[in-house]
Amino acid sequence: MVCSAALLLLLATTLPPLGSPVAQASQPRQSQAGGESGSGQLLDLLDQENGARESALVSVYVHLDLSDKTWPSELSRTLTLPAASASSSPRPLLTGLRLTTECKVSHEGNFYCACLSGYQWNTSICLHYPPCQSPHNHQPCGCLVFSHPEPGYCQLLPPGSPVTCLPAVPGILNLNSQLQLPGDTLSLTLRLSQEATDLSWFLRHPGSPSPILLQPGTQVSVTSSHGQAALSVSNMSHHWAGEYMSCFEAQGFNWNLYEVVRVPLKATDVARFPYQLSISCATSPGFQLSCCIPSTNLAYTAAWRPGEGSKASSFNESGFQCFVLAVQRCPMADTTYTCDLQSPGLAPLRVPISITIIQDGDITCPEDASVLTWNVTKAGHMAQAPCPESKRGIVRRLCGADGVWGPVHSSCTDARLLALFTRAKLLQTGQGSPAEEVPQILAQLPGQAAEASSPSDLLTLLSTMKHLADVVAKARIQLDRSALKNLLIATDKVLDMDTRSLWTLAQARKPWAGSTLLLAVENLACSLCPQDHPFAFSLPNVLLQSQLFGPTFPADYSISFPTRPPLQAQIPRHSLAPLARNGTEISITSLVLRKLDHLLPSNYGQGLGDSIYATPGLVLVISIMAGDRALSQGEVIMDFGNTNGSPHCVFWDHSLFQGRGGWSKEGCQAQAASTSPTAQCLCQHLTAFSVLMSPHTVPEEPALALLTQVGLGASILALLVCLGVYRLVWRVVVRNKVSYFRHAALLNMVFCLLAADTCFLGAPFLPPGPQSPLCLAAAFLCHFLYLATFFWMLAQALVLAHQLLFVFHQLPKHRVLPLMVLLGYLCPLGLAGVTLGLYLPQGQYLREGECWLDGKGGALYTFVGPVLAIVGVNGLVLAMAMLKLLRPSLSEGPPAEKRQALLGVLKALLILTPIFGLTWGLGLATLLEEVSTVPHYIFTILNTLQGVFILLFGCLMDRKVQEALRKRFCRAQAPNSTISLATSEGYILEHSKGGSDTAR
């Protein structure tokens, strides 16, 4: 061996065992020798150590100083010593001399030493000396740097088979298949014969000099047990093709085992341009087609069909291999060209490109070169244009059926930003080291945010931030100040992007884009290293303050931001005190984001409905970290300054609306500030907060609530009295079918209304919220029972309408009564059940703080709609009854009869209006936004007292009921001594019959 820069050489001599082929290895001993005198000293040393003629394998350190910078050829041959005489001491036989280490000396005096074949540095030496250069091939122990040549030498690897003379590797790497199809699951298993430590998995992509660390992620799973380790990669694609390495330490050495995995491409991996083309052969006799594939460890060739009259070529560009077909003769008819991508041993991958020939008389869109050049295109076809050189994607424009160009749709994305996105996405799947790569990606985000010029750039940037946030949360890594500053700078630039040209178009594709930004920044901002606290950073759209607390806390944690309006937040001491009991350091991060609330989708959760709200332009994010654990509970008091309208304290709940996020009031409430006229928000959890102001509100009236309770109480008592009366007179009042139908409907109505009023009156005493089963049950029962009351009103009105229209047609009791039961109970039960199943999962079933249907969502309208429809039908029946009473009497009879008819009409109106529930029509006025409290009072009085009205006009004013009660309690009086009002229905029916007889 030639030492090009020094006169030094490190070597070791190995003495094969004498006698038995199995030798016991002794510990290496080191000595130094100059020139050829080293051999004599070595033999003397061996005499001292092997006086008993035992078999031994000895490795000894020898230092040779070669003055003429040449390696003597004699040292490369097997050295045989003279046989020992009988009188001399027994000597071992030195049969060979092997080189172990090659060193080169630099001009600075450092020794760069590398191991030769069959030898390797011991692990302890690897840990104490730096490598010669960056270990791109993940062999950090291949070459080491020493300041002097004495520390050590490369050692012989454990011996293996005596036939092959290869070292015994303490492990076997098994692969389920070297060819993995897209979507398959890769399985690598390492079976160890020796105890191993520091096991790691790596992947080297084709053409990449450095391997990538593999860690558990969304696609990578790593398991380890005694004597075995396994790596699993799900949903394989070309991103996972390459050389897999299992690196571990065993027997004092570092070992690397390799397996090469190939993954074929799939159709979606191929970028074709164009994917369809309409062309006029008269103006464009030739055209060009291309299909590009990403670089992979499989060799692909392309064959174009048809290929006559065309010229094929290929080129490589920035990680892609492109195959081009230059068609020189335009085909006469529509043709589909196919790019057949072939790799040995694999089925061909066929990519079609459709060519449509424009014929004479076809409707076309004219050539347009306003921004991009759009050639003449046939109506109904999509034209495509390539993106600029630094971008990836395609620009599309539809030619309408009338020959008019449509809008331009671009998916062009900056190539560098796409590379960052791919890197972050693969980092989340399990490729790479998060602690190293996340700060590197964050360092490039501000520049990419400044250069973003399209909606695709914005969406890709937001997706990159989201992937980074997921990686940081899963790996629980911490960011330094520099990385966090880069994140905040990028966020500030994103919030400052033009709303009309970027955000509006991006939200048209993904309405939840703002929610994605909030979630990413919220998770990343609280990941600051403890040693970098306290930290404050301020930008036009982003303000952050972070503090670290030990076991002791201040009286209250308070923070203020110089925003307009000014923003203040406070966390009481009693909310922080439980966190300090275990001595964990607590970090509190407060982040204000301007403009973000205007970029979030207008999704409103339970209790907010779909009203239009104004926002202060601020979103406050407060997070508390106990070590590496994020806390979600904690009392926070916030003051967002002066607000116009009625404030709603809300937070952004990322779980609402199928994970797209929405504003929610749960756990937050507004309260009057003690030191300022502004309204404060009190929330019992930690997340992103803001305030919604509704310009239209109904003021809370304590008198209205009291009136409701009193009215319901009176109605319940009246309905109980009504049931008692029916208990006494039932057999007397139902002697004919008409009376039976009427009183049966009225009795069921009384039962339903009594149960509904009782449930509604007791609901305020139950714990509110969708997590309370009692509250949910009360809301469902109130909904069902009130609907049942109205459906029984409808049943009663339909029976009356039938008797008015078909006077001499008798209804069969055995048919009508089951139909009334189905209408009165089954229909409202179905409506109530559908409402519960539809709106409860969306968080829009219960009203905020109450056990009743949500007044802002669609749940309330499933009650209001049927009620108003029934009220409308009952109103028509009442109008029909009035016409029956007025028409014959007022047109034909004398004045006395007219007055009697008018009295009958007034009596029918007085009785049927509460029975038919017509007073609920006033509910329309209460549903309007800008309305005074007067309709609310009228509605409350009339409808909470409905039970009283039913008792008076539906029960006690009935002539048969009066006669039955008089017979039961006033037997001594004559039957004709009491003057009573006839029941309205009896009067109407009798009058109808009389009118009919007169007409005949």
Helices and strands as residue ranges (DSSP letters): E 8-15, E 29-30, H 37-49, E 58-65, G 73-76, E 97-105, E 111-115, E 119-120, H 123-128, E 143-146, E 155-156, E 171-175, E 186-192, E 197-204, E 212-214, E 220-225, E 228-233, G 238-240, E 242-250, E 253-261, G 267-269, E 271-273, E 276-279, E 287-294, E 301-305, E 310-317, E 320-327, E 335-342, E 349-357, E 364-365, E 377-378, E 382-386, E 391-392, E 394-399, E 405-410, E 413-414, H 415-429, H 434-451, H 455-475, H 481-495, I 499-503, H 504-509, H 513-525, G 530-532, E 535-538, E 542-549, E 556-561, E 567-572, H 573-576, G 577-580, E 586-594, H 596-599, E 618-626, E 629-631, E 633-639, E 646-653, H 656-659, E 662-664, E 668-672, E 679-685, E 688-694, H 702-733, H 737-762, G 763-765, H 773-805, H 813-821, I 822-826, H 827-839, H 861-892, H 895-915, G 918-922, H 923-926, H 934-944, H 946-949, I 950-956, H 959-969, G 975-977, H 984-999
